[in-house]
Amino acid sequence: MKRIFKYTAMLLLGATIAGCATSAITGRKYLKLVDSQQINDQAALAYKDFLSKNNSKVVTGTSAATQVKRVGNNIAIAANQYLKQLGISDKFNFNWEFNLIESPDVNAWCMPGGKVAVYTGILPVARNDAGLATVMGHEIAHAIEEHSVSQYSNAMAAQYGAQILGAAGAMSNSKYIGLFNQLYGIGYQVGSLKFSRNDELAADKAGLILMAMAGYDPREAVGFWERMAQGKSGTPPEWLSTHPSDARRIAQINAMIPEVMKYYKKK
């Protein structure tokens, strides 16, 4: 038994080393055992299914819907330009989509590959383009930093152990697609994947950089998160939540502002 455990541990260590990647904006190391495009393809199918099932809730032809697409596209253009400057744009074959969804939920999300949904419930908190850019930049940062790929890889390692050595590129296999569906709640609530506190803080920083490059003042992010905090009730302690506490998040965003201001290109 000890030999088997040792052998499995060695295989997992080797797979971890071989599957280590570096995020595009913050430079964090993460586990990557699957091909990004396959994750993006699954996300595109899930997003299409979500829009189909919520067709009556997709808002079009309004100033708010236009605002969501305008701000989203500005951030996407800035992100594409940044990735091109880094020489890695070919690794991010995103097919961007931005949709406003009629819902009282104070929420927004971005699936892998640039599939974004913003709920009308968050618009009063956003208040303006800069506030909207704060939340959309944050969600888009999750996708560009490949937090979903990291979580998928971690879940794969946990579920399939030594099998992960041959798992890369195997998403056509039903069990790997099943794992994707399990993580994203396909058929339930698309975009519900919970990121770690470290992922959330990394998305805060990367999102500030993206909104700044898109021409939105990153200092506006402080006000947005303060309004988010004011609208909450019964928030659990940080150690019980996947999200950082409001106080910690706002403090760290304030600390990030001087660094990210160098990316700010006022329009």
Secondary structure per residue as TSV (DSSP state, phi and psi in degrees):
chain	resnum	aa	ss	phi	psi
A	1	M	-	360.0	-42.6
A	2	K	H	-62.3	-38.6
A	3	R	H	-64.6	-41.4
A	4	I	H	-63.9	-44.3
A	5	F	H	-61.5	-44.0
A	6	K	H	-63.5	-42.5
A	7	Y	H	-64.1	-44.1
A	8	T	H	-63.2	-42.3
A	9	A	H	-61.7	-39.7
A	10	M	H	-65.1	-39.7
A	11	L	H	-64.7	-43.3
A	12	L	H	-64.8	-39.5
A	13	L	H	-64.4	-43.0
A	14	G	H	-63.6	-40.4
A	15	A	H	-66.9	-37.7
A	16	T	H	-64.3	-44.7
A	17	I	H	-64.2	-45.1
A	18	A	H	-66.9	-28.8
A	19	G	T	-101.1	21.9
A	20	C	E	-83.9	132.4
A	21	A	E	-130.2	168.2
A	22	T	E	-120.5	130.0
A	23	S	-	-68.5	153.0
A	24	A	T	-71.1	-35.1
A	25	I	T	-104.3	-50.5
A	26	T	T	-90.8	-13.0
A	27	G	-	75.1	20.3
A	28	R	-	-76.4	146.6
A	29	K	E	-85.0	142.2
A	30	Y	E	-151.6	161.3
A	31	L	E	-81.3	129.5
A	32	K	-	-135.1	105.7
A	33	L	-	-113.8	-0.1
A	34	V	S	-130.6	159.4
A	35	D	-	-77.1	129.5
A	36	S	H	-58.3	-40.4
A	37	Q	H	-64.0	-34.0
A	38	Q	H	-68.3	-37.4
A	39	I	H	-63.9	-43.5
A	40	N	H	-61.6	-40.6
A	41	D	H	-63.8	-42.4
A	42	Q	H	-65.0	-38.8
A	43	A	H	-65.1	-39.0
A	44	A	H	-61.7	-40.1
A	45	L	H	-66.2	-41.7
A	46	A	H	-65.0	-41.1
A	47	Y	H	-65.1	-42.3
A	48	K	H	-61.6	-41.2
A	49	D	H	-65.7	-40.8
A	50	F	H	-61.2	-46.7
A	51	L	H	-64.2	-37.1
A	52	S	H	-65.2	-42.9
A	53	K	H	-74.9	-20.6
A	54	N	T	-117.4	30.0
A	55	N	G	-55.0	-39.9
A	56	S	G	-70.4	-15.8
A	57	K	G	-98.8	-7.8
A	58	V	E	-75.1	120.3
A	59	V	E	-90.3	127.4
A	60	T	-	-134.5	156.0
A	61	G	S	74.3	11.4
A	62	T	S	-109.7	165.4
A	63	S	H	-64.4	-33.9
A	64	A	H	-68.1	-41.4
A	65	A	H	-64.7	-39.9
A	66	T	H	-64.6	-39.0
A	67	Q	H	-61.9	-44.6
A	68	V	H	-60.4	-45.0
A	69	K	H	-68.3	-39.2
A	70	R	H	-64.7	-51.0
A	71	V	H	-64.7	-42.9
A	72	G	H	-60.5	-46.2
A	73	N	H	-64.9	-37.1
A	74	N	H	-62.6	-41.8
A	75	I	H	-68.2	-39.9
A	76	A	H	-62.9	-42.4
A	77	I	H	-61.8	-44.9
A	78	A	H	-62.7	-41.8
A	79	A	H	-63.9	-44.2
A	80	N	H	-62.9	-40.6
A	81	Q	H	-65.0	-40.9
A	82	Y	H	-64.6	-45.2
A	83	L	H	-64.7	-34.2
A	84	K	H	-66.6	-40.7
A	85	Q	H	-62.1	-34.8
A	86	L	H	-78.0	-11.1
A	87	G	T	77.5	23.1
A	88	I	-	-125.9	15.2
A	89	S	G	-61.9	-28.5
A	90	D	G	-67.4	-16.0
A	91	K	G	-87.2	-5.3
A	92	F	-	-124.6	82.1
A	93	N	-	-87.4	68.9
A	94	F	-	-85.5	135.4
A	95	N	-	-110.8	90.0
A	96	W	-	-65.9	138.7
A	97	E	E	-142.6	137.3
A	98	F	E	-130.6	122.9
A	99	N	E	-135.3	141.0
A	100	L	E	-95.8	130.4
A	101	I	E	-114.7	128.7
A	102	E	-	-71.3	110.0
A	103	S	-	-166.3	142.3
A	104	P	S	-74.8	-9.2
A	105	D	S	-62.2	133.5
A	106	V	-	-86.1	85.5
A	107	N	-	-155.5	157.3
A	108	A	E	-158.8	153.0
A	109	W	E	-153.9	160.0
A	110	C	E	-133.7	119.9
A	111	M	E	-83.2	163.6
A	112	P	T	-53.4	141.5
A	113	G	T	89.7	3.0
A	114	G	T	87.7	29.5
A	115	K	E	-94.8	107.5
A	116	V	E	-113.5	140.1
A	117	A	E	-131.2	133.1
A	118	V	E	-120.2	129.5
A	119	Y	E	-91.8	143.3
A	120	T	G	-60.0	-24.8
A	121	G	G	-63.3	-19.9
A	122	I	G	-92.0	-12.6
A	123	L	H	-62.1	-41.3
A	124	P	H	-63.3	-27.9
A	125	V	H	-76.0	-39.9
A	126	A	H	-65.2	-45.6
A	127	R	-	72.6	-43.7
A	128	N	S	-146.2	-178.0
A	129	D	H	-59.8	-40.6
A	130	A	H	-66.4	-39.0
A	131	G	H	-65.7	-41.4
A	132	L	H	-65.5	-39.2
A	133	A	H	-63.8	-30.0
A	134	T	H	-62.3	-52.0
A	135	V	H	-72.9	-38.6
A	136	M	H	-70.5	-38.1
A	137	G	H	-61.8	-41.1
A	138	H	H	-61.0	-48.1
A	139	E	H	-68.5	-40.4
A	140	I	H	-64.9	-34.4
A	141	A	H	-61.3	-37.2
A	142	H	H	-55.8	-42.1
A	143	A	H	-70.7	-44.6
A	144	I	H	-70.5	-34.6
A	145	E	T	-75.9	-6.1
A	146	E	T	59.3	42.7
A	147	H	H	-65.5	-31.9
A	148	S	H	-67.4	-42.5
A	149	V	H	-60.8	-41.7
A	150	S	H	-62.8	-46.2
A	151	Q	H	-66.6	-38.8
A	152	Y	H	-61.3	-45.1
A	153	S	H	-64.1	-41.5
A	154	N	H	-63.8	-41.3
A	155	A	H	-66.6	-38.1
A	156	M	H	-63.5	-43.9
A	157	A	H	-62.3	-40.4
A	158	A	H	-70.0	-37.4
A	159	Q	H	-83.8	-37.5
A	160	Y	H	-114.3	2.0
A	161	G	G	50.4	-127.6
A	162	A	G	-64.0	-18.6
A	163	Q	G	-63.6	-18.4
A	164	I	G	-63.9	-19.3
A	165	L	G	-60.2	-30.0
A	166	G	G	-109.7	15.5
A	167	A	T	-86.4	-27.1
A	168	A	T	-56.6	128.7
A	169	G	T	81.4	7.4
A	170	A	-	-101.1	20.8
A	171	M	T	-68.5	-10.2
A	172	S	T	-68.7	-21.3
A	173	N	S	-70.0	134.5
A	174	S	H	-59.3	-31.1
A	175	K	H	-71.7	-28.7
A	176	Y	H	-78.5	-36.3
A	177	I	H	-65.0	-37.8
A	178	G	H	-61.2	-37.4
A	179	L	H	-66.6	-41.1
A	180	F	H	-58.6	-47.4
A	181	N	H	-63.1	-36.1
A	182	Q	H	-64.9	-43.0
A	183	L	H	-67.2	-38.6
A	184	Y	H	-97.3	-3.8
A	185	G	T	66.1	38.8
A	186	I	T	-59.2	130.9
A	187	G	T	92.9	-7.6
A	188	Y	T	-120.8	-89.5
A	189	Q	-	-130.4	97.1
A	190	V	T	-61.2	139.8
A	191	G	T	84.9	14.2
A	192	S	-	-91.9	6.4
A	193	L	-	-57.5	130.7
A	194	K	-	-96.7	124.2
A	195	F	-	-92.5	160.7
A	196	S	-	-72.4	166.1
A	197	R	H	-60.6	-39.2
A	198	N	H	-65.0	-38.5
A	199	D	H	-64.0	-40.7
A	200	E	H	-63.1	-43.7
A	201	L	H	-68.8	-36.0
A	202	A	H	-65.0	-38.9
A	203	A	H	-68.2	-31.8
A	204	D	H	-59.9	-49.8
A	205	K	H	-66.0	-49.0
A	206	A	H	-62.7	-37.2
A	207	G	H	-65.8	-38.1
A	208	L	H	-62.1	-41.9
A	209	I	H	-63.7	-43.9
A	210	L	H	-64.6	-45.3
A	211	M	H	-66.6	-35.1
A	212	A	H	-65.0	-44.5
A	213	M	H	-65.5	-26.7
A	214	A	T	-83.5	-2.6
A	215	G	T	97.8	13.5
A	216	Y	-	-106.2	132.5
A	217	D	-	-64.9	114.7
A	218	P	T	-65.0	-18.4
A	219	R	T	-65.2	-21.9
A	220	E	H	-68.2	-18.1
A	221	A	H	-64.7	-32.6
A	222	V	H	-60.5	-47.0
A	223	G	H	-62.4	-39.1
A	224	F	H	-60.8	-49.7
A	225	W	H	-70.0	-28.7
A	226	E	H	-65.8	-40.8
A	227	R	H	-66.9	-37.4
A	228	M	H	-60.8	-43.6
A	229	A	H	-64.3	-39.0
A	230	Q	H	-67.0	-27.3
A	231	G	T	-86.0	-2.6
A	232	K	-	-92.9	156.0
A	233	S	-	-143.9	139.7
A	234	G	S	67.6	35.3
A	235	T	-	-66.5	129.0
A	236	P	-	-70.3	160.4
A	237	P	-	-57.7	152.7
A	238	E	G	-56.1	-38.9
A	239	W	G	-70.6	-11.1
A	240	L	G	-100.0	1.0
A	241	S	S	-122.5	152.0
A	242	T	S	-78.8	-14.0
A	243	H	S	-99.8	148.3
A	244	P	-	-66.7	155.5
A	245	S	-	-61.9	154.1
A	246	D	H	-58.1	-43.0
A	247	A	H	-63.0	-42.8
A	248	R	H	-66.8	-44.0
A	249	R	H	-60.3	-48.5
A	250	I	H	-63.8	-40.2
A	251	A	H	-63.4	-42.6
A	252	Q	H	-71.8	-34.2
A	253	I	H	-64.8	-43.1
A	254	N	H	-58.2	-39.5
A	255	A	H	-69.6	-27.2
A	256	M	H	-80.5	-23.6
A	257	I	H	-51.8	-49.9
A	258	P	H	-57.1	-37.6
A	259	E	H	-70.8	-42.4
A	260	V	H	-80.5	-15.6
A	261	M	G	-62.2	-24.1
A	262	K	G	-67.1	-16.4
A	263	Y	G	-91.5	-9.6
A	264	Y	-	-70.7	120.4
A	265	K	-	-119.3	93.1
A	266	K	-	-64.8	133.0
A	267	K	-	-99.1	360.0
